[in-house]
């Protein structure tokens, strides 16, 4: 275990898209030191080579924990392993960074949070949009539009090649509106700062390549206590349309604010992870009218110069994780928000399967 002024020794578990990005962040961030890399397949060798080689490699997570005795564990495996891996890490006295969702059930997520509190260790969940300056500004501007808010968001992905493999594997345990939806439900909760009261959702299974009973397209609706409403849709697969796959829009009595991503919203970008977080411009529209019902103000275009790419966002997430550990940041609200957004997402999943409105 590290001591004061020594780097935080981190065990990287899972070496796919996100695991590799987080490992790169540890490699380039002063204050972290990778002590081992874990995956069941060949991805650990690929990642090890990318990082210059020399890191101990493991196929078995329990064995890696015992051998490396890390200070922290980064979990970027498929969601059905998250709960068990996180609890095991806390039992070994480790801090945990975990990709969303915390677990593949709400009760599992609560058990992970309880294990973090019991061990008195930090749990940071990978809500990447919380670290993006333009998304932070998007939330801030939404809160100036009055109430109720109408929130319209989607992220459909015309996945093929490697990404279709990733999505098919994800759908063995979670639907797109749970896996992806937790991000945008979290954003809606930040925008309204109100309690969701009911959800309704629909879904469709458009491929035989996923387990029976699962679906690769879903759309959810949420009503909040303050009268605000929001919808989000997510579809994965080679059949998905790239028309209007990137909608990020909030309307209030005083006007609206939209993310306008001309490049990231272009053809061929729907399954590109860099495009998913790219904002490029925010367009703020004011609803004020004069005596002739003409708009008083022109729309404002807000172009933030700080436009981090996907890797830089991962770097920022890990700097936050380091700060949480070294400065003993209180993460009670962070953990509660992660459980809350997952609970709402699973209620939406229940609505798809039952065909009924689910009251929260």
Secondary structure by P-SEA (a helix, b strand, c coil): cccccccbbbbbccccaaaaaaaaaaaacccccccbbbbccaaaaaaaaaacccccccccaaaaaaaccccbbbbcccccaaaaaaaaaaaabbbbbbcccccccaaaaaaaaaaaaaacbbbbccccccccaaaaaaaaaaaaccccbbbbbbbbbbccaaaaaaaaaaaccccaaaaaaaaaaaaaaaaccccccccccccccccccccccccccbbbbbbccccccbbbbbbbcccccccccbbbbbbcccccccccccccccccccccccccccccbbbbbbccccccccccccbbbbbbcccccaaaaaaaaaaaaaaaaaacccaaaaaaaaaaaaaaaaaaaaaaaacccccc
